[in-house]
């Protein structure tokens, strides 16, 4: 018999669709840039491997990389140092380490609905109880604070936030971030802030939770910024006493992050960010293309994503989100059912526009044909 924790979680709807896809399907399901890492990053990785950086390193990561990350956060909190930073094997591992370090069995954890597929399962794996809170589609997928107050209890330990959001593309303005910080302080909660898409904001400005109180853990990643999703490298930024505890859990999960990948990430942080800026500019153009295209498809309504690289259109076609996504899969288009991200994702699809403009146009053609067929 397997452990109860294994029986309580499933493979995400994202992976289910990806692994069931026919050959040569258009992939708007997985969230990863269709770019290659900047040349400086690739070259640094090769040099690190050839230069002998192929062995264990410190569990918290290479000091030089931690120092560089700390410097980038000092505009948010001037006291940030490398002691606040832990390098992880991806943002996902950072989220898991944070859950195991913070949540005790029986604790409640506020998680966004719709929200990324790992937040609730990580709480369950730690023995905690995920409590979904509403991200209101009509308000641009911002939190409803009356709903938050109704869901917090004496057992609530933390609130997970994600801006820019996967799957909705919603971005929290500074006023909402400040209000969430006040809410967390009032209820003695730790904020777990997933900020992996911070570079990808198309409307307004990104507002981090770092430097706005002493109870925030920032989860970030190099995967999107440097288009190196397969390299599996991320980081945490946390108050120093908590960083010590996070590092212990992180060590017991995977000992230390990849040494050559860290050398490459450091080179990327030190290089001119022109490649990342160009990638984001292309995403901005694709966002305009996909938003306009989706809103022209009969039966689809798409709120313009303010950040990340996902569209989260609502459909009024027959069937559940899983059934619609399955039907589109048979036509050669990989999407993700919206309810994979929570109950409020029902009636939605998540479509990644981290794909070429040509493929986005092909995907829109499939969606238009499907819309015509279901209305006949």
Steps between C-alpha positions, in 0.01 A plus 500: 500500500619850422494780755183703545677813375565334164135402468383856569679667210491445125708589199396850392257559214784677317711184486203277421420698186864528394566128535178404319573722200532352150827554311551846349220658703514876552614542859326784678482289814841512665620829640850544365659754265564378146837680509848373577705634793716809435834419342688617811305250710565208262867585472538526877341158548738342249798671659392388847470137391829505312667688784424237763194652671329161506499421870293568810473859615358668811141397572385865496675561168815664371583808710562718193157421355326557833681832535396612152136413564509684833630811325205488259258501797666785687284758323207335681683457832850652535588249773461199270814286501602160370390356836144566386546300178482124437555353153255221424450238231221701334221715632298182554756363744507839669123482547522146639782589741301800619188291559691240703677769702187701580196273517419258780230231480161659557611849399290684244659672201322754283562420133377690192203376297577488211863439586805302397461124529769443767381723784219283637679164452811631677284598797343153503840329480603697810184384679337842479158595363486722190220758518432658159431874486332679210685681224216695344492485120280809481762698694797391293568194715573702814427366849163562659589616852154428642548144379848485657369617835226236485750220433775581751483322836705445813666206322609698193880499476579660165362654183641411158498779241608502136543817297529498203270201514513159345236428362309829483767755405370728776742748658453647848543880512698656785179583689390135505847383606497747790152389602602133490802579717271673753259204488784255567641709784157534661446123495864407576550323167810428295476611137633250245539708185561325169667767285648292220336718229608834647682604181191441285264788575315675215266731692603698807812420700605191690464526879702251706410389851866520606579797722139545614518343842697213651270204429544443125674216315569578135511212252670574170663319211740539210285276279289770340739795512781310325282248311673212680204302633675166452799607709288507820642789700321749724543681829334612822534833678395492864561665840827366635366286789250339264764459228699277739198271543418503130857398418474198729190374319654584163812298589295193591315516170796528265829579684607781267398656168684440173843663515547567126143631464571746781811625322290553189229688690761726656635582155147580386445741789828675423437529125311765307128406530438570129397140422246493781362840398461385141319184612258701714437743217406206278268368770334842509427476126371143537277609787332752273460240225354228722269729697349655188478160332332324793242776540410458131421129542126436554447372852828629645560802724855586607598751768830655380785353708703775669802275552658154457431327167161337543154576371210364706194530277152409617292285262126444472523182293341171611704278730742535788841660471658154490263389223564810291877472550479132404306581183753766404780252568351265240516790254869551572492782757637450852332722759439462872153468659439802718371297793846342535572831679203491735121501497481856367688387191195301388385622161849626413803382303858600566694575182868589509607764249865401547477361148578647159256742341456249220397229746271739685320575172469128428359447849243775444397333175439172687298684766286677239429173320412332828267789589321463163466124542358506854239759400369297207 
